[in-house]
Amino acid sequence: RTEKERSIIKDAYAFDSGKGLYALNPEYDSFEITTPLYDMAGADDGGTFDESLLDGLISSMDEASLAGDMNALTSAETSFISENKLGSDSAETVKRAGTALYAAGSLRNTLSKVWVVKQFNMGVTGFTIFFAIFSVVGINLLAFGLALALDTGIHGQKVMRSIFFLPNVLSMVIVALIWSLLFVQLLPAVTGVKEWISDPHKTPWLLVLVAVWQGCGYYMIVYLAGLQNIPTEIVEAAKIDGASALQRFRYITMPMILPAVTISLFLSIANALKSFDLIYAMIGPTGYATGTVPFVMDIYFDAFAQKQAGMATAKAMVLFVAIFILTGIQLFTMKRREIEA
């Protein structure tokens, strides 16, 4: 860490003795910086402007500040002042805000450099694919295994079926809160490992774990229904003919349960690709730091945080086409196998 970086961070934070923490100084707070812009009169010489123009100015100044481009920042200020015919007081307010945003941008760049560990980041598309593959495989394998276990007629089958299905009844937000409590408070106290959900190496796998835990109960019911629809006469005949358990599973169970596999894969693939509520409740905007933002959450931030409705709509259409093509191929392939079986 250079002396300049130390100076920037030292100037930006002050120690709060009451709370025993360092707090960000108001002059580096973007909200505090931009509030005077919205409070100022349109122009003290009769000019007026719409607040949407202020949004554009702030966005331009913010981009220039993060890029460290003082010329672009000054150009944005000058253009706004001249185009809206601002008076001296309002023009001074704009310039003060620009200077403060530039300092805040320098702070953000410094913090991102000295506090963030550089590592491989899957990105939005990469994480979406990662989450879809491992959650779909995990959910279906676990659900199928549970269905096979419950289909053996073990004691307490109905109670266990209800227990396994219970997570699917819970709201995704409740599920997220339960697991967040485990990852933030319980597991660090039990294991001594402080970082769980905030560790970029663990977070993707933990999200997959929670998704599998929450979703496998529903698909277990689908597989169990498929297993119970297999005629017992066929199974008994195979036993009489000397077929082993593995042979019965391969040549009777698997071919006859393919319709259940088809619908389970279709639903789990579509749900995984458009997953939002669970990840948003557990991670929120910090997902960009841990590389765990799925496609739908990125669309949400584009539309409502960045105010880029056009970009969000375009991404939503791309996601729709991707889901349509993938699930279409999956249905076509599985239906052909059902007919062959």
C-alpha positions in Angstrom: 0.0 0.0 0.0 1.5 3.3 -1.1 1.6 6.5 1.0 -0.9 8.1 -1.3 -3.4 5.3 -0.8 -2.9 5.4 3.0 -3.6 9.2 2.9 -6.8 8.8 0.8 -8.2 6.1 3.2 -7.1 8.1 6.3 -8.9 11.3 5.1 -12.1 9.4 4.2 -12.7 7.7 7.5 -13.0 9.0 11.1 -13.1 6.9 14.3 -16.5 6.9 16.1 -15.6 6.4 19.7 -19.3 5.8 20.6 -19.6 2.8 18.4 -15.9 1.8 18.4 -15.8 1.8 14.6 -14.4 3.8 11.8 -17.2 5.6 9.8 -17.1 7.2 6.4 -16.9 10.9 6.4 -20.0 12.6 5.0 -18.0 14.4 2.3 -17.2 11.0 0.7 -20.8 9.8 0.9 -22.4 9.8 -2.6 -25.8 10.5 -1.2 -24.6 13.5 0.9 -22.7 14.8 -2.1 -25.6 14.6 -4.6 -28.3 15.8 -2.3 -27.5 19.6 -2.7 -27.8 19.1 -6.5 -31.4 18.0 -6.1 -32.1 20.7 -3.5 -30.8 23.6 -5.6 -33.1 25.8 -7.6 -33.2 25.2 -11.3 -31.3 28.4 -12.0 -31.1 31.7 -10.2 -31.4 33.6 -13.5 -34.6 32.0 -14.6 -33.4 28.8 -16.2 -35.0 25.5 -15.4 -34.2 21.8 -15.8 -35.7 18.4 -15.1 -34.4 16.1 -12.4 -33.8 13.4 -15.1 -31.1 15.7 -16.4 -29.5 15.7 -13.0 -29.5 11.9 -13.0 -27.6 12.0 -16.3 -25.1 14.6 -14.9 -24.4 12.6 -11.8 -24.0 9.4 -13.8 -21.5 11.1 -16.2 -19.5 12.7 -13.3 -19.5 9.3 -11.4 -18.1 7.5 -14.5 -15.5 10.2 -15.0 -14.5 10.1 -11.3 -14.1 6.3 -11.3 -12.0 6.6 -14.5 -9.9 9.3 -12.9 -10.6 11.5 -15.9 -10.8 15.1 -14.6 -11.2 16.5 -18.2 -14.3 14.5 -18.7 -15.6 15.5 -15.3 -15.1 19.2 -16.1 -16.6 18.8 -19.5 -19.8 17.3 -18.0 -20.0 20.1 -15.5 -19.5 22.9 -18.1 -22.0 21.4 -20.5 -24.7 21.1 -17.9 -24.2 24.6 -16.6 -24.2 26.2 -20.0 -27.1 24.1 -21.5 -29.4 24.8 -18.5 -28.3 28.4 -18.1 -27.4 28.1 -14.4 -26.6 31.1 -12.3 -23.5 31.5 -10.2 -24.8 29.8 -7.0 -26.2 26.7 -8.8 -23.1 26.5 -11.0 -20.9 26.5 -7.9 -23.0 23.8 -6.3 -22.5 21.6 -9.4 -18.7 22.2 -9.3 -18.5 21.4 -5.6 -20.4 18.2 -6.2 -18.1 17.3 -9.1 -15.0 17.8 -7.0 -16.5 15.7 -4.1 -17.5 12.9 -6.5 -14.0 12.8 -7.9 -12.5 12.4 -4.4 -15.1 9.7 -3.7 -14.2 8.0 -6.9 -10.5 8.0 -5.9 -11.4 6.4 -2.6 -13.5 3.7 -4.3 -10.7 2.9 -6.7 -8.2 2.7 -3.8 -10.4 0.5 -1.7 -11.0 -1.9 -4.6 -7.3 -2.1 -5.2 -6.1 -2.7 -1.6 -9.0 -4.6 -0.1 -10.2 -6.9 -2.9 -8.2 -10.0 -3.6 -7.7 -10.5 -7.3 -9.0 -13.9 -8.4 -10.9 -15.7 -11.0 -14.4 -14.4 -11.4 -16.9 -16.4 -13.3 -19.0 -13.3 -14.2 -22.8 -13.2 -14.6 -23.1 -15.7 -17.4 -20.4 -18.0 -16.0 -22.1 -18.1 -12.5 -25.5 -18.7 -14.1 -24.2 -21.7 -16.0 -22.3 -23.0 -13.0 -25.4 -22.6 -10.7 -27.7 -24.2 -13.3 -25.5 -27.3 -13.9 -24.7 -28.1 -10.3 -28.1 -27.3 -8.9 -29.9 -29.3 -11.6 -27.6 -32.3 -11.2 -27.6 -32.1 -7.4 -31.4 -31.7 -7.1 -32.3 -34.5 -9.4 -29.7 -37.0 -8.1 -30.7 -36.4 -4.5 -34.4 -36.4 -5.3 -34.1 -39.6 -7.2 -32.1 -41.2 -4.4 -34.6 -40.2 -1.8 -37.5 -41.5 -4.0 -35.8 -44.9 -4.4 -35.2 -45.1 -0.6 -38.8 -44.2 0.2 -40.2 -46.6 -2.5 -38.7 -49.6 -0.6 -41.6 -49.5 1.9 -39.4 -48.6 4.9 -41.1 -47.8 8.2 -42.2 -44.2 8.6 -42.3 -43.5 4.9 -45.1 -40.9 5.1 -43.5 -39.0 7.9 -40.1 -38.9 6.0 -41.8 -37.8 2.8 -43.4 -34.9 4.6 -40.0 -33.9 6.2 -38.2 -34.0 2.9 -40.9 -32.0 1.2 -41.1 -29.4 4.0 -38.3 -27.0 2.7 -40.2 -26.6 -0.6 -43.2 -25.3 1.4 -41.1 -22.5 3.0 -40.8 -19.1 1.3 -37.4 -18.6 -0.4 -36.8 -15.6 1.8 -37.3 -17.7 4.9 -35.0 -20.3 3.5 -32.4 -17.6 2.8 -32.7 -16.2 6.3 -32.3 -19.6 8.0 -29.2 -20.5 6.0 -27.7 -17.0 6.3 -28.0 -17.4 10.1 -26.2 -20.7 9.9 -23.4 -19.3 7.6 -22.9 -16.0 9.5 -23.3 -17.1 13.1 -23.5 -20.8 13.8 -20.9 -22.3 11.5 -18.2 -19.7 12.3 -18.7 -20.4 16.0 -18.7 -24.2 15.6 -15.9 -24.5 13.1 -13.7 -21.5 13.8 -13.8 -20.6 10.1 -15.0 -16.9 10.0 -15.8 -16.5 6.4 -18.5 -18.6 4.8 -21.1 -16.8 2.7 -18.7 -13.9 2.2 -15.8 -16.1 0.9 -15.8 -16.0 -3.0 -14.4 -19.5 -3.0 -17.2 -21.0 -0.9 -20.2 -18.8 -1.8 -21.1 -20.4 -5.2 -21.1 -23.9 -3.7 -23.1 -22.8 -0.6 -25.7 -21.3 -2.9 -25.9 -24.6 -4.8 -26.2 -26.4 -1.5 -29.1 -24.3 -0.3 -30.9 -24.6 -3.7 -30.5 -28.4 -3.6 -31.8 -28.6 0.0 -34.8 -26.4 -0.8 -35.7 -28.0 -4.2 -35.1 -31.7 -3.9 -38.3 -32.4 -1.9 -40.6 -31.4 -4.8 -38.8 -33.5 -7.4 -38.6 -36.4 -4.9 -42.4 -36.5 -5.1 -42.3 -36.5 -8.9 -39.9 -39.4 -9.0 -41.7 -41.2 -6.3 -44.9 -41.0 -8.3 -43.1 -42.3 -11.3 -41.7 -45.3 -9.3 -45.0 -46.2 -7.9 -46.6 -46.2 -11.4 -44.3 -49.1 -12.4 -46.5 -52.2 -12.6 -45.5 -54.6 -9.8 -46.2 -57.6 -12.1 -43.2 -56.6 -14.3 -40.9 -56.4 -11.4 -42.1 -59.7 -9.9 -41.7 -61.4 -13.2 -38.1 -60.1 -13.5 -37.4 -61.4 -10.0 -38.7 -64.9 -10.9 -36.6 -64.8 -14.0 -33.5 -64.3 -11.8 -32.8 -60.6 -12.6 -30.6 -58.9 -10.1 -31.5 -55.6 -8.4 -29.1 -53.8 -10.7 -30.6 -55.4 -13.8 -34.1 -54.6 -12.7 -33.0 -51.0 -12.1 -31.3 -50.7 -15.5 -33.9 -52.5 -17.7 -37.2 -51.8 -15.9 -37.0 -48.9 -13.5 -35.0 -46.4 -15.6 -36.9 -46.9 -18.9 -40.3 -46.6 -17.1 -39.4 -43.6 -15.0 -38.2 -41.5 -18.0 -41.4 -39.4 -18.1 -40.7 -38.3 -14.5 -37.1 -37.6 -15.4 -38.2 -35.5 -18.4 -40.5 -33.3 -16.4 -38.1 -32.9 -13.5 -35.2 -31.9 -15.7 -37.4 -29.5 -17.6 -38.6 -27.7 -14.5 -35.2 -27.7 -12.7 -33.4 -26.3 -15.7 -35.9 -23.5 -16.2 -36.0 -22.7 -12.5 -32.2 -22.7 -12.2 -31.6 -20.4 -15.1 -34.2 -17.9 -13.8 -33.2 -18.2 -10.1 -33.4 -14.8 -8.3 -35.2 -14.7 -4.9 -33.0 -17.1 -3.0 -29.7 -15.6 -4.2 -30.9 -12.0 -3.8 -32.1 -12.7 -0.3 -28.8 -14.4 0.7 -26.3 -12.2 -1.2 -27.9 -9.1 -2.6 -25.7 -6.5 -4.3 -22.6 -7.9 -2.7 -22.8 -10.8 -5.2 -20.8 -8.7 -7.7 -17.9 -8.8 -5.2 -18.1 -12.6 -4.7 -18.9 -13.4 -8.4 -22.3 -14.8 -7.5 -24.8 -12.7 -9.5 -27.1 -14.8 -11.8 -28.5 -13.5 -15.0 -31.9 -12.5 -13.6 -30.4 -10.6 -10.7 -28.2 -8.7 -13.2 -31.3 -7.8 -15.2 -32.9 -6.5 -12.0 -29.9 -4.3 -11.1 -29.8 -3.0 -14.7 -33.5 -2.1 -14.6 -33.9 -0.7 -11.1 -30.5 0.3 -9.8 -28.8 1.5 -13.0 -32.1 2.7 -14.6 -31.2 1.0 -17.9 -34.5 -0.4 -18.9 -33.5 -1.0 -22.5 -30.5 -3.0 -21.5 -32.5 -5.0 -19.0 -35.2 -5.8 -21.6 -32.6 -6.9 -24.1 -31.0 -9.2 -21.5 -34.4 -10.6 -20.5 -35.1 -11.5 -24.1 -31.7 -13.2 -24.5 -32.5 -15.2 -21.3 -35.9 -16.2 -22.6 -34.4 -17.4 -25.9 -31.7 -19.4 -24.0 -34.2 -21.1 -21.7 -36.5 -21.8 -24.7 -33.8 -23.4 -26.7 -32.2 -25.4 -23.9 -35.5 -26.7 -22.5 -36.7 -27.4 -26.1 -33.6 -29.5 -26.8 -34.0 -31.3 -23.5 -37.7 -32.1 -24.1 -37.1 -33.3 -27.7 -34.2 -35.5 -26.6 -36.0 -37.0 -23.6 -39.2 -37.6 -25.5 -37.3 -39.6 -28.2 -35.7 -41.7 -25.5 -39.1 -42.3 -23.9 -40.4 -43.6 -27.2 -37.4 -45.8 -27.8 -37.7 -47.2 -24.3 
